[in-house]
Every structure is written in C-alpha cells, then in structure tokens.
Amino acid sequence: MHFTVIQIVLLTILAFIKHIDYYGIPMLFVNYPVFWGLFTGLLMGDMKTGLLVGGTVQLMSLGVAGFGGSSVPDYGTTAIIATAFGTVLGKDAGLAIGLPVGMLGVQLDVIVKILNGFVAKKAQQYANERKFKKMNAVTWLGPVFFGLSAAIPVFVSVTLGQSAVNFVLNSMPSWFMSGLTIAGKMLPAVGIAMLLNYMPTGKLVNYLLIGFFLAAFLKVPIIGAAIIGFALAFATYKQTEQADKFKVAAASGNANKNGIGEDE
C-alpha cells in the first residue's frame, strides 16, 4: 500500500509532537496511545479504527512505565503506525506492523538518552562560561533528539513498510544491541539512586531494606510490594499523627499549669 505525501508528512509531524509532548513540552496527553490512535484516525479519515487500535495498544501498555530513566516500548508510536496501516489493512495487520516499531523505540530511547548526556554537559560548559544564549540553544537539542527518535521510525515505516523496520532490527550487530541492553538496564539503577539522594533514606532505611528483601528474595511483584509499602507508610503516618497530638496536649497541659501558678 502507499500513503500520500501529505499523509506521510502529517504522520511524521504527529509522531514528533507526540514524543516531545511525552517529555514535557507541553505534556498534554502523557503519551496515552488511545489519544494518538484517535489523532491518527482523524488524519487517515477513519476515527473508529483509530479508537479501536489506540484502545488496544492502551491495554497493552497498562502497568508499563519508564520509572527512573528506564526505557520501555514506545506504545504511542506503535498506536500511530498501527492505526495508519490498520485503516487500510485492518486492525490486526496494523498492530503486526506497529509492534516491531514500538520495540525498536526501546533502543532508540537509550541512544537519545546517551546523546542528551553530552547535550547537558555542553550546556553546563556554556553556563560556566556565562554564554547563556549558547546554553539555551544547545539545550533545545534534547527535545529535538527525542522527537526525531519517534518521527524517523514512523517516516521509515509509512514510506517503506514493515520490512524496513525488521531490516533495521536484524541489521544491528549483536554487540551494539547488547550494549544498548546493558545501558538500558543501568539507567533505572541510576534513576533510583538519584531519587534516594533526595529522600530521607537514612531515617527510613529499614523500609528500603524491606522492599529490597521482598523484590530480590521473595520475588514479590511490584504491585504487592507497593501495597505493603503503602500499609507501612500509612502506619508511620498514623504513629506520627498520634505523637504530634500527644506533644500538643502535653504542651497545652504545661501551659495551663504555668498559667495557674502565675494567677495564684
């Protein structure tokens, strides 16, 4: 099948906007696939298919999130490509074409995050040299890189089809794919370490050890660990609340005693 030039351009721009929006400029849709399926359906003149495909991809993405800098499949881009092809070939065929692109998004996300490390370093250098215009200009490369990491796969897919995506995946050398996989596994650890740096870890280290024990030794799923964490946090909150009430009552009693003594 062939897309028109206008459709190719609009789908590529939509993917670019989608990924920039996901990373905070202006973050209107938070990368919900159902929205991008709907928008793609409107561009293709088939809103019903857009909602069906977007909703299906939304179900696939439930419970999947890139916490702490981790990279996950790009379900938003999957929804765009699956809807574009699904309007002509059918929903199932569209999903079959879109899913490999979503998996490719994991590797592209790692590459972009590595590149943005150099962008941040260069921006810091300009800031130290008080070259603030250059600092501001180079900082904008970050969103551009993220946008291109979604726009390029969509452009390739709608112009060359599924075979092009599979060719790219199969052509990457094993050492390169292994390196990206290792980098992708390291990013969550770095992100968690950054979060712990800003949390009162010293005071709450016992809860940190409990969570680690549940996940590492008992293999408790993240939902189960979260429920236990909420229970412990709620218990800590209630204990703190009771302690604060006791302190207020004690302070009030001391004040009354002091007041009676002064009156006498």
Secondary structure, DSSP 8 states (H G I E B T S, - for coil): ----HHHHHHHHHHHHHHHHHHTTSS-SSTT-HHHHHHHHHHHHT-HHHHHHHHHHHHHHHTT---GGG-----HHHHHHHHHHHHHHH-HHHHHHHHHHHHHHHHHHHHHHHHHHHHHHHHHHHHHHTT-HHHHHHHHTHHHHHHHHHHHHHHHHHHHH-HHHHHHHHHHS-HHHHHHHHHHHHHHHHHHHHHHHHTTTTTTTHHHHHHHHHHHHTS---HHHHHHHHHHHHHHHHHHHHHHHHHHHHHHHHHHHHHHHHHH-
